[in-house]
């Protein structure tokens, strides 16, 4: 199965809901104001977000003037192109250091898939012959450290860890020093995600960023927010909190497994200007892929990309 097919399958719940609701209100011919008002409600209910939906409707109203839509498919394609434009306007590939180790700090709430995403990235780069170091900076949960240790062994990456409850900043310091000393290509930093103690967590994350940037100038090269694709509008809240505090540079959307609410990616890109950089469409390492705006946008509407 191709990546596009996996992505389309992963977004099946979102596209099915969108298509069925649009079919209920669609009438062949010009797009009326009444239809566009109803379409606006459908998009908001699909987690596309108020700001993104408002922009989409305004754009559709303008571009559809004088046009007749004989089938819903014509409308889906126009909408998919509009969503592609939203993603493309903020699109950016994963950044890499020009010299020395590239550092990615992975942030997000517990259960979002941070540790598994780190493991998949480690596998990607060790398979390419690169030296990878993992930093277990989530010292609050012993299970997180243990899970990362298992993945380090499986992928052949080095692991820097301290005892449970120790200072995450100290882990970051040792990991940065190790990355330089061992001439690592990549340093991937796992972090805690206790959003219910938001202030303490954010101060902890800020300290990790300060330590890493001091030891490896110009880093972190990416601060990747990992969001569970099933979270819906709560994902926008998470993104706003993390972006305000730690300067998120990109998103990784995980668990696009058929029960996801993919519209949230549109909302975050539109309202916060944060590019999606990675998507997870399955359990295997190769199921973590770089983001492609058009493929994702067309999959949201259940149609094939050109």
C-alpha positions as CSV (number, residue, x, y, z in Angstrom):
1,X,0.0,0.0,0.0
2,X,1.4,3.4,-1.0
3,X,1.9,6.2,1.5
4,X,-0.9,8.2,-0.1
5,X,-3.3,5.2,0.3
6,X,-2.2,4.8,3.9
7,X,-2.8,8.5,4.5
8,X,-6.2,8.4,2.8
9,X,-7.1,5.4,5.0
10,X,-5.9,7.1,8.1
11,X,-8.0,10.1,7.4
12,X,-11.1,8.0,6.5
13,X,-13.1,9.1,9.5
14,X,-12.6,12.7,8.8
15,X,-13.3,12.5,5.0
16,X,-16.3,10.2,5.5
17,X,-17.9,12.6,7.9
18,X,-17.1,15.6,5.7
19,X,-18.4,13.9,2.6
20,X,-21.6,12.6,4.1
21,X,-22.5,16.0,5.7
22,X,-21.7,17.9,2.4
23,X,-23.8,15.4,0.4
24,X,-26.7,16.1,2.7
25,X,-26.7,19.8,1.8
26,X,-25.3,19.9,-1.7
27,X,-27.4,20.9,-4.7
28,X,-26.1,21.0,-8.2
29,X,-25.5,24.5,-9.6
30,X,-24.1,27.7,-8.1
31,X,-23.0,27.8,-4.5
32,X,-25.6,29.7,-2.6
33,X,-25.1,31.8,0.5
34,X,-27.3,29.4,2.3
35,X,-25.2,26.4,1.2
36,X,-21.9,28.2,2.2
37,X,-23.3,29.0,5.6
38,X,-24.2,25.3,6.1
39,X,-20.8,24.3,4.8
40,X,-19.1,26.6,7.3
41,X,-20.9,24.8,10.1
42,X,-19.8,21.4,8.7
43,X,-16.1,22.4,8.5
44,X,-16.1,23.8,12.1
45,X,-17.7,20.6,13.3
46,X,-14.9,18.7,11.6
47,X,-12.2,20.5,13.6
48,X,-11.0,22.7,10.8
49,X,-11.2,25.6,13.2
50,X,-13.1,28.9,13.1
51,X,-10.3,31.0,11.5
52,X,-9.4,28.5,8.8
53,X,-13.0,27.8,8.0
54,X,-13.8,31.5,7.7
55,X,-11.0,32.0,5.3
56,X,-12.0,28.9,3.3
57,X,-15.6,30.0,3.0
58,X,-14.6,33.5,1.9
59,X,-12.2,32.1,-0.7
60,X,-14.9,29.7,-2.0
61,X,-17.5,32.4,-2.2
62,X,-15.1,34.6,-4.3
63,X,-13.8,31.9,-6.6
64,X,-17.1,30.1,-7.2
65,X,-18.9,33.1,-8.6
66,X,-20.2,32.3,-12.0
67,X,-19.4,28.6,-11.7
68,X,-21.7,25.7,-11.6
69,X,-21.0,22.6,-9.6
70,X,-22.6,19.5,-11.0
71,X,-21.2,17.1,-8.4
72,X,-19.8,17.2,-5.0
73,X,-16.4,16.0,-6.4
74,X,-15.9,19.3,-8.1
75,X,-16.4,21.1,-4.8
76,X,-14.1,18.7,-3.0
77,X,-11.3,19.4,-5.4
78,X,-11.6,23.1,-5.1
79,X,-11.6,22.8,-1.3
80,X,-8.7,20.5,-1.3
81,X,-6.7,23.0,-3.3
82,X,-7.6,25.7,-0.9
83,X,-6.5,23.6,2.1
84,X,-3.3,22.7,0.2
85,X,-2.7,26.5,0.0
86,X,-3.0,26.9,3.7
87,X,-0.5,24.2,4.4
88,X,1.9,25.3,1.6
89,X,1.9,28.9,3.0
90,X,3.7,27.7,6.1
91,X,5.4,24.6,4.8
92,X,9.0,24.0,5.8
93,X,11.1,20.8,5.8
94,X,12.9,19.5,8.9
95,X,16.0,21.7,9.5
96,X,19.5,20.3,9.9
97,X,22.7,21.8,11.4
98,X,25.3,23.0,8.9
99,X,28.0,21.7,11.2
100,X,27.9,19.5,14.3
101,X,24.9,17.6,15.7
102,X,21.4,18.4,14.7
103,X,19.1,18.7,17.7
104,X,15.4,18.0,17.9
105,X,13.5,18.5,21.1
106,X,10.2,16.7,21.1
107,X,7.4,18.2,23.1
108,X,3.7,17.3,23.7
109,X,1.3,15.9,26.3
110,X,1.7,12.4,27.7
111,X,0.2,9.8,25.4
112,X,0.6,11.8,22.3
113,X,3.3,9.5,20.9
114,X,6.5,11.5,21.5
115,X,8.7,8.5,22.6
116,X,7.5,6.3,19.7
117,X,8.1,9.1,17.3
118,X,11.6,9.6,18.6
119,X,12.2,5.8,18.1
120,X,11.0,6.0,14.5
121,X,13.2,9.0,13.7
122,X,16.1,7.2,15.3
123,X,15.5,4.2,13.2
124,X,15.2,6.3,10.1
125,X,18.6,7.9,10.6
126,X,20.5,4.9,12.0
127,X,19.4,3.0,8.9
128,X,21.1,5.7,6.9
129,X,24.3,5.1,8.8
130,X,24.0,8.2,11.0
131,X,25.1,8.3,14.7
132,X,22.1,9.1,16.9
133,X,21.9,9.9,20.6
134,X,18.6,9.8,22.5
135,X,18.2,12.0,25.7
136,X,15.6,10.7,28.2
137,X,14.7,14.1,29.6
138,X,11.3,13.0,30.8
139,X,12.6,12.1,34.3
140,X,9.1,12.2,35.8
141,X,7.9,8.9,34.4
142,X,10.1,5.8,34.8
143,X,8.1,4.1,32.0
144,X,9.2,6.8,29.5
145,X,12.9,6.2,30.3
146,X,12.5,2.4,30.1
147,X,10.6,2.7,26.8
148,X,13.3,4.9,25.4
149,X,16.0,2.4,26.6
150,X,14.3,-0.4,24.7
151,X,14.1,1.7,21.5
152,X,17.7,2.8,21.8
153,X,18.8,-0.8,21.9
154,X,16.6,-1.8,19.0
155,X,17.7,1.1,16.8
156,X,21.4,1.1,17.8
157,X,21.2,4.7,19.2
158,X,23.1,5.8,22.3
159,X,21.0,6.7,25.3
160,X,21.7,9.4,27.9
161,X,19.6,9.0,31.0
162,X,19.6,9.9,34.7
163,X,17.7,8.4,37.7
164,X,14.0,9.0,38.0
165,X,13.1,12.4,39.4
166,X,16.5,14.1,38.5
167,X,16.8,17.4,36.8
168,X,15.8,17.2,33.1
169,X,18.2,20.1,32.4
170,X,21.1,18.0,33.7
171,X,20.1,15.2,31.2
172,X,20.0,17.8,28.4
173,X,23.4,19.0,29.4
174,X,25.0,15.6,29.5
175,X,23.3,14.6,26.2
176,X,24.6,17.8,24.4
177,X,28.1,17.2,25.7
178,X,27.9,13.5,24.6
179,X,26.6,14.5,21.2
180,X,29.6,16.8,20.7
181,X,32.2,14.4,22.1
182,X,30.9,11.4,20.2
183,X,30.5,13.4,17.0
184,X,26.8,12.4,16.7
185,X,24.7,13.4,13.7
186,X,21.4,13.7,15.6
187,X,20.4,14.4,19.2
188,X,16.7,13.6,19.9
189,X,15.4,14.8,23.2
190,X,12.4,13.3,24.9
191,X,10.6,15.6,27.3
192,X,7.8,15.4,29.9
193,X,4.2,16.2,29.0
194,X,2.4,16.9,32.3
195,X,0.2,19.7,31.0
196,X,-1.9,19.7,34.1
197,X,1.1,21.2,35.9
198,X,1.6,23.6,33.0
199,X,3.7,26.3,34.6
200,X,6.3,23.8,36.1
201,X,6.4,21.9,32.8
202,X,7.0,25.0,30.7
203,X,9.7,26.2,33.0
204,X,11.3,22.8,32.8
205,X,11.1,22.8,28.9
206,X,12.6,26.4,28.8
207,X,15.5,25.3,30.9
208,X,16.2,22.3,28.6
209,X,16.2,24.7,25.6
210,X,18.6,27.1,27.3
211,X,21.0,24.3,28.3
212,X,21.0,22.8,24.8
213,X,21.4,26.2,23.0
214,X,24.3,27.1,25.3
215,X,26.2,23.8,24.7
216,X,25.3,23.5,21.0
217,X,25.0,27.1,19.5
218,X,22.1,27.4,17.1
219,X,20.2,24.5,18.6
220,X,17.6,23.2,19.0
221,X,17.2,23.1,15.2
222,X,13.6,21.9,15.6
223,X,11.1,22.0,18.5
224,X,8.6,19.4,17.3
225,X,5.1,19.3,18.9
226,X,3.7,15.8,18.8
227,X,-0.1,15.7,18.7
228,X,-2.3,12.7,18.8
229,X,-4.4,12.8,15.6
230,X,-7.6,11.7,17.5
231,X,-7.6,14.7,19.9
232,X,-9.6,17.2,17.7
233,X,-9.9,20.8,19.0
234,X,-7.9,20.0,22.1
235,X,-4.9,19.7,19.8
236,X,-5.3,23.4,18.9
237,X,-5.3,24.3,22.6
238,X,-2.1,22.2,23.2
239,X,-0.4,23.8,20.2
240,X,-1.2,27.3,21.4
241,X,0.1,26.6,24.9
242,X,3.4,25.0,23.7
243,X,3.9,27.6,21.0
244,X,3.5,30.5,23.4
245,X,6.1,29.0,25.8
246,X,8.7,27.1,23.9
247,X,8.7,28.3,20.3
248,X,7.3,25.3,18.4
249,X,8.8,25.1,14.9
250,X,6.8,22.1,13.6
251,X,4.1,19.5,14.2
252,X,4.1,15.8,14.1
253,X,0.6,14.3,13.9
254,X,0.5,10.7,15.1
255,X,-2.1,7.9,15.1
256,X,-3.6,8.6,11.7
257,X,-5.2,5.2,11.8
258,X,-8.7,5.7,10.7
259,X,-10.1,7.2,13.9
260,X,-8.2,10.5,13.5
261,X,-9.6,14.0,13.3
262,X,-7.3,15.4,10.6
263,X,-9.0,18.7,10.4
264,X,-7.1,20.0,13.4
265,X,-3.9,20.1,11.2
266,X,-5.6,22.8,9.1
267,X,-6.7,24.8,12.2
268,X,-3.2,24.8,13.6
269,X,-1.5,25.7,10.3
270,X,-4.0,28.5,9.7
271,X,-4.3,30.0,13.2
272,X,-0.8,29.5,14.6
273,X,1.3,29.4,11.4
274,X,3.0,26.2,12.5
275,X,3.9,23.8,9.7
276,X,3.2,20.1,9.9
277,X,6.5,18.4,9.3
278,X,5.8,14.7,10.1
279,X,2.8,12.4,10.0
280,X,2.4,8.9,11.5
281,X,0.2,6.5,9.7
282,X,1.0,3.2,11.4
283,X,3.2,1.3,13.9
284,X,6.2,0.6,11.8
285,X,9.2,2.9,11.6
286,X,8.6,3.5,7.9
287,X,5.1,4.7,8.7
288,X,6.5,8.0,10.0
289,X,6.7,10.1,6.9
290,X,7.6,13.7,6.0
291,X,4.5,15.8,5.4
292,X,3.2,16.6,1.9
293,X,0.6,19.4,1.9
294,X,-1.3,18.3,-1.2
295,X,-1.5,14.6,-0.3
296,X,-2.9,15.4,3.1
297,X,-5.3,18.0,1.9
298,X,-6.8,15.7,-0.8
299,X,-7.0,12.8,1.7
300,X,-9.1,15.0,4.0
301,X,-11.8,15.0,1.3
302,X,-11.3,11.4,0.4
303,X,-10.1,12.1,-3.2
304,X,-7.0,11.3,-5.1
305,X,-4.4,14.0,-5.4
306,X,-3.4,15.0,-9.0
